[in-house]
Amino acid sequence: MQFSSTLRSALIGLCLSAISVAAAPGLSLAVSSASGANSFAGVENFKVTASLVNSGNEPLKLLKDPRTILSSIPTNSFAISNAEGASPSFIGAKVKFVPEYVVKNNINDAFVILAPGESLQLEHDLSAAYNFTRPGEGTYDVQANNLFLHVDPTTNEIKELQAAHEAPFTSSLTGRLAVAPPPTKREVYRSCSSSEQSQVASAANQAASYANAASSYVNSHTSSTPRFVEWFGTFTAAHHTTVASHYTNIKGYSFTGNTYDCSCNEAGTYAFVNLNEFGVIHLCPVFWEAPLSGTDSKGGTLIHESSHFTQIAGTDDHVYGQSGARALAESNPTQAIDNADNHEYFAENNPALS
């Protein structure tokens, strides 16, 4: 049988369309009250349930990215605002997480697998991550961050997937607007074995060495260099001043006088800090697997985490991993000088750049 070129093109188009339909990942995301109430007397009662549904027709292997509701650590995974557009202050945890490491090592507990049509519900205590004092009492809309990472089953590549939002959860909050920060008992180690204490001591010394070297480099190089451009993008005097001040503060941070908590068991995670616990770094499973120095090292992890404290540099986690950090420096230098991994990789300087 002979087919015209027009018919052949049409048939090819239909086949490609069918293939596309056959493999269409999708997610939908909703937030509701954990208790069924839509008004809360006291922020300690402001608990929500985030529901995630695989709305596509293929299984999804989702990473427990700390920037999403899939992490059990109280991170900045919600967008919250009142009628005037004001938002509560974030007081929760900022986390070091390297998606490529999780996928390469296939850390099973760092994934959530959802079959087509399957859903999961996760409860989140908003008081652990947000302080509502500044916007005050009133009505709030709550939505969960909807950008997720999943693993392509064919290529094993990490890909982004944006979930479809349902309507925001609307609730009122009265009474107490913030929980008191935990009392800080100054101790070097919490829940750390003798072996872990030894590793942390070495990591603290390595971090101090990185901080001293990075600060010295930035303050002695006041024009564009390959190393600066690689991690912080196109050189400007203003950006150089900001980066130099960050490393001056990191250099002055007492890594050996810090408090280290070794009780974290969040799979696939290196470490995190709570913004209302200055001077406390929580060390997680991947930290103990990391090398002392080099890319994504123990010493570098402490640089990353210390940079998050508002008293030091107040960095965020716009992207994770070396490839992401390089791309961010090229595409958005303003965010690169605010990204914790860029600070870590500049300090580790591996591979070395002049």
Disulfide bonds with the S-S distance in Angstrom:
Cys192-Cys262 1.97
Cys264-Cys284 2.16
